[in-house]
C-alpha cells in the first residue's frame, strides 16, 4: 500500500535521484558521465541546477570536468 499523495516511482525519477545524489556527494563528473552513459557534461546541467554547490552553468560544468571535479 502506498501513499496516494506520494510521487509515483519511475525509471526517470530513479535516474534523476541517482545523478543528483552523485553530484551532491562530489563524485567527479567523469565518473558520473561513465556510470550514467551521458555523453556530454553539459547534459548534467538540468540536474546540477537542483544541487547546492554544483556548477550551475555549462561553462562551470566543463571547467569542473577539466579540473577533475
C-alpha positions in Angstrom: 0.0 0.0 0.0 1.4 3.4 -0.9 0.6 7.0 -0.1 -1.7 8.3 -2.9 -0.1 11.7 -2.4 3.5 10.4 -3.0 5.1 10.8 -6.4 5.0 7.6 -8.4 8.2 5.6 -8.8 9.6 5.6 -12.3 12.9 4.9 -14.0 13.3 8.6 -14.9 12.8 9.6 -11.3 15.3 7.0 -10.1 17.9 8.1 -12.6 17.4 11.8 -11.6 17.8 10.9 -7.9 20.9 8.9 -8.6 22.5 11.7 -10.6 21.6 14.4 -8.1 23.0 12.2 -5.3 26.3 11.7 -7.1 26.6 15.5 -7.8 25.8 16.3 -4.1 28.4 13.8 -2.9 31.1 15.4 -5.0 31.6 12.5 -7.3 34.0 13.5 -10.2 31.9 14.4 -13.2 33.9 12.0 -15.4 32.6 9.2 -13.2 29.1 10.4 -13.3 29.2 10.5 -17.1 30.6 7.0 -17.3 28.1 5.4 -14.9 25.1 7.1 -16.4 26.0 6.8 -20.0 25.7 10.5 -20.6 27.9 11.7 -23.4 28.3 15.4 -22.8 28.9 17.1 -19.4 26.6 19.9 -20.4 23.7 17.4 -20.3 24.2 17.3 -16.5 23.1 20.9 -16.2 19.4 20.1 -15.7 20.4 18.0 -12.6 23.2 20.3 -11.3 20.7 23.2 -11.1 19.0 21.2 -8.3 22.2 20.6 -6.3 23.6 23.2 -4.0 27.3 23.6 -4.5 27.3 22.1 -8.1 28.3 24.2 -11.1 25.1 25.9 -12.4 26.4 26.8 -15.9 27.6 24.8 -18.9 30.9 26.5 -18.7 31.2 25.7 -15.0 30.5 22.1 -15.7 33.1 22.0 -18.4 35.6 23.6 -16.1 34.8 21.2 -13.3 35.3 18.2 -15.6 38.6 19.6 -16.9 39.8 20.0 -13.3 38.8 16.5 -12.4 36.0 17.6 -10.0 
